[in-house]
Amino acid sequence: MRIKIEMNTRNILFIVIVIICVFALSYGIYYQIFGKKQKELNNVPNVPQAIEDVPFDEVFDNKINLQEYTSANFVNKVEPTKEIVYTTYILNEIFEGKYEIQVNIPVININHEKTIEMDREILSVFYDKVNNIIENSKIEGTPKAIYTVSYTAYLNENILSLVIKATLKEGDNAQRVIVKAYTYNISTNQEVSLNEMLEIKKINREEVKNKIDSKVQDAINYSENLSSLGYEVYKRNIKDDMYKIENSNNYFLGPNGSIYIIYAYGNNNFTTECDVVYIK
């Protein structure tokens, strides 16, 4: 009887030791996998959240937004039955292995030499690329191209704004985002600079410049942290003259007169980077 009790005690001790060993082994494995991983994450440089989003990408609806204003009393139109901005060319076409094109290209429907000049530029920048892609697709070995164009336009009293956005990917080249904006006074038939618009709306220039600098510096900080992790990034220079108010004329008036100041680096480089400063 005594022997049986001693054997039962030894069995219980053995089981307890086995349980402790299994627990210790499990904890060691857990720490190696998750604890070590957490330690690595804790040692990663702090990457800030992406810079403040602004309501930009969703505005491209391929139409003119009159916002309860009417253009009929202001404008001498080229096409009297059409809106002051309308889609003049639409193409949605896929040629397998060659190209994917989805474009809506607008025209400013105002009969004035200045707007005619703008329309020529729009065709040169956005429409000619469609023809270029289609023609190049006929050449053997030409890499595949993916090209999209969309736009939006707003009328705020006598100020017409049109902004056009294109994305372009050709072969192994990095994707580009190209953005062009036009802001035009339909009463005076003149383009309106950002500096003039700030005066019209009585907005402090220094406050706008501070907001531009803050937005760009946030983007620089974000890019530098990504670069430290081994990512390739587009590098901005906050001292560049492009950020001066007098040079920041790629802008438009959006819903209810809100201002979008656009720095689209893909206009001249192979990048999708685009800083948008939003002023309500």
C-alpha positions in Angstrom: 0.0 0.0 0.0 2.8 2.4 1.0 4.7 1.5 -2.2 1.6 2.2 -4.3 1.2 5.6 -2.6 4.9 6.5 -3.3 4.5 5.5 -6.9 1.4 7.6 -7.3 3.3 10.6 -5.8 6.2 10.1 -8.2 3.8 9.9 -11.1 2.1 13.1 -10.1 5.5 14.9 -9.6 6.6 13.6 -13.0 3.4 14.9 -14.7 3.9 18.3 -13.0 7.5 18.5 -14.1 6.4 17.6 -17.7 3.7 20.3 -17.6 6.3 22.9 -16.4 8.7 21.9 -19.1 6.1 22.1 -21.8 5.0 25.5 -20.5 8.6 26.8 -20.4 9.3 25.5 -23.9 6.1 27.0 -25.3 6.9 30.4 -23.7 10.4 30.2 -25.2 9.1 29.6 -28.6 6.5 32.3 -28.2 9.1 34.8 -27.1 11.5 33.9 -30.0 8.7 34.4 -32.5 6.6 37.3 -31.1 8.8 38.9 -28.5 11.7 39.2 -30.8 9.4 40.5 -33.5 8.0 43.1 -31.2 11.5 44.1 -30.1 12.4 44.6 -33.8 9.3 46.7 -34.4 10.1 48.8 -31.4 13.5 49.5 -32.8 12.1 50.7 -36.2 12.3 54.5 -36.6 9.0 56.1 -36.0 7.2 56.5 -39.3 4.5 59.2 -39.0 1.1 58.7 -40.3 0.6 59.8 -43.9 0.2 63.5 -44.3 -3.2 65.0 -43.9 -5.6 63.9 -46.6 -7.6 66.6 -48.4 -10.7 66.0 -50.5 -8.9 66.0 -53.9 -9.0 62.6 -55.7 -12.7 62.3 -55.4 -13.5 65.7 -57.1 -12.8 64.4 -60.6 -16.3 63.8 -61.9 -15.8 64.8 -65.5 -18.3 67.6 -65.5 -18.8 71.3 -64.7 -20.2 72.1 -61.2 -22.1 75.3 -61.5 -23.0 75.4 -57.8 -26.3 77.3 -58.4 -24.6 79.9 -60.6 -25.4 80.3 -64.2 -23.0 80.9 -67.0 -25.5 82.0 -69.6 -25.3 85.7 -68.7 -21.6 85.8 -68.6 -20.1 83.9 -71.5 -19.8 84.1 -75.2 -19.7 80.4 -76.0 -18.2 78.6 -79.0 -20.9 76.0 -78.8 -24.0 77.8 -77.5 -25.9 74.6 -76.5 -23.1 73.2 -74.4 -21.8 73.9 -70.9 -18.8 76.3 -70.5 -16.7 73.2 -69.8 -17.6 69.9 -71.4 -16.0 66.6 -72.4 -14.8 66.9 -76.0 -13.1 63.5 -76.3 -13.9 60.2 -74.6 -12.0 56.9 -75.1 -12.2 53.7 -73.1 -10.2 51.1 -74.9 -8.0 48.1 -74.1 -5.7 46.6 -76.6 -4.4 43.4 -74.9 -0.6 43.6 -74.2 -0.4 47.1 -75.8 -2.4 49.7 -73.9 -5.2 50.5 -71.6 -6.7 53.9 -72.2 -9.6 55.5 -70.2 -9.7 59.2 -70.9 -12.2 62.1 -70.6 -10.7 65.2 -72.0 -12.4 68.6 -71.5 -12.6 71.8 -73.5 -13.3 75.3 -72.2 -16.3 76.5 -74.2 -15.5 80.3 -74.2 -14.9 82.2 -77.4 -11.8 84.2 -76.4 -8.2 84.0 -77.5 -7.1 83.2 -73.9 -9.3 80.2 -73.5 -8.5 79.0 -77.0 -4.9 79.1 -76.0 -5.8 77.1 -72.8 -7.6 74.5 -75.0 -4.6 74.1 -77.2 -2.4 73.4 -74.2 -5.0 70.9 -72.8 -4.9 69.0 -76.2 -1.1 69.2 -76.3 -0.6 67.8 -72.8 -3.4 65.3 -72.6 -4.9 64.4 -76.0 -1.7 64.1 -78.0 -0.5 61.5 -75.5 -3.4 59.3 -76.5 -2.4 59.4 -80.2 1.2 58.8 -79.2 0.3 55.7 -77.3 -1.9 54.3 -80.1 0.8 55.0 -82.7 3.6 53.5 -80.7 1.5 50.3 -80.1 1.9 49.5 -83.8 5.7 49.2 -83.3 6.9 45.8 -82.3 8.4 45.6 -78.8 6.8 48.8 -77.6 6.1 48.4 -73.8 2.5 48.4 -72.6 1.0 51.8 -71.6 -1.7 52.5 -69.1 -3.2 56.0 -69.4 -6.1 57.7 -67.6 -7.4 61.2 -67.7 -10.2 62.8 -65.7 -11.2 66.3 -64.8 -13.6 68.5 -62.9 -14.6 72.2 -63.2 -16.3 74.6 -60.8 -17.9 78.0 -61.3 -17.7 80.3 -58.2 -19.5 83.5 -59.2 -17.4 84.8 -62.1 -14.4 82.5 -61.5 -14.2 79.4 -63.6 -11.7 76.7 -62.5 -10.8 73.6 -64.4 -8.4 70.9 -63.1 -7.3 67.8 -65.1 -5.5 64.8 -63.7 -3.7 62.1 -65.7 -2.0 58.9 -64.6 0.6 57.4 -66.9 2.5 54.1 -66.7 4.7 53.0 -69.6 6.6 49.8 -69.5 9.1 49.6 -66.6 9.0 53.3 -66.0 7.6 54.5 -62.7 4.0 55.7 -62.8 3.4 59.5 -63.2 0.6 61.6 -62.0 0.2 64.8 -64.0 -2.1 67.6 -62.8 -2.9 70.9 -64.6 -5.3 73.5 -63.3 -6.7 76.6 -64.9 -8.4 79.5 -63.0 -10.1 82.1 -65.2 -12.2 85.2 -64.7 -15.0 85.0 -67.2 -15.9 88.7 -66.7 -12.4 90.0 -67.5 -11.3 87.1 -69.7 -8.1 86.8 -67.8 -6.4 84.0 -65.9 -6.3 84.7 -62.1 -3.0 84.1 -60.3 -3.0 82.7 -56.8 -1.7 86.0 -55.4 -4.6 87.8 -57.0 -7.0 85.2 -55.7 -5.8 85.6 -52.2 -6.3 89.4 -52.5 -9.8 88.9 -53.9 -10.7 86.5 -51.0 -8.8 88.7 -48.4 -6.7 85.7 -47.3 -3.4 86.5 -45.5 -0.5 85.5 -47.8 1.8 84.7 -44.8 -0.7 82.3 -43.4 -1.0 80.5 -46.8 2.8 80.4 -47.1 3.1 78.9 -43.6 0.5 76.3 -44.6 2.4 75.4 -47.7 5.6 75.1 -45.8 4.0 72.9 -43.1 2.4 70.6 -45.7 5.7 70.2 -47.6 7.8 69.7 -44.5 5.4 67.0 -43.3 5.8 65.3 -46.6 9.6 65.6 -46.4 9.6 64.1 -42.8 7.4 61.2 -44.0 9.6 60.5 -47.0 12.8 60.6 -44.9 11.5 58.1 -42.5 10.5 55.8 -45.4 13.9 56.3 -46.9 15.6 55.2 -43.7 13.7 51.9 -44.0 15.1 51.3 -47.5 12.2 52.7 -49.6 12.9 54.8 -52.7 11.2 58.1 -52.3 10.8 61.4 -54.2 12.9 64.1 -52.5 11.5 67.6 -52.1 13.5 70.7 -51.4 11.5 73.1 -49.2 13.7 76.0 -50.3 12.7 75.5 -53.9 11.2 78.7 -55.5 8.3 76.6 -56.7 6.7 76.9 -53.2 6.6 80.7 -53.3 3.1 82.2 -53.6 4.0 84.0 -56.8 5.1 80.7 -58.4 2.2 78.6 -57.1 -0.3 79.1 -59.9 -1.3 75.4 -60.4 -4.4 75.9 -58.3 -8.2 75.9 -58.6 -11.3 77.0 -56.7 -13.4 74.1 -55.8 -16.6 73.6 -53.8 -17.9 76.8 -52.3 -14.7 78.7 -53.2 -12.3 76.4 -51.4 -8.7 76.7 -52.7 -6.6 73.7 -53.8 -2.9 74.6 -54.4 -1.3 71.7 -56.2 2.3 70.6 -56.4 2.2 67.7 -58.9 5.8 66.5 -59.1 4.9 64.0 -61.8 4.4 66.9 -64.2 8.1 66.9 -64.7 9.3 63.6 -63.1 8.4 59.9 -63.0 6.5 60.0 -59.7 3.0 59.9 -58.3 3.9 62.3 -55.5 1.5 65.2 -55.3 1.1 67.7 -52.4 -2.2 69.5 -52.2 -2.7 72.4 -49.8 -6.3 72.9 -49.0 -7.7 76.3 -47.9 -11.3 76.4 -46.9 
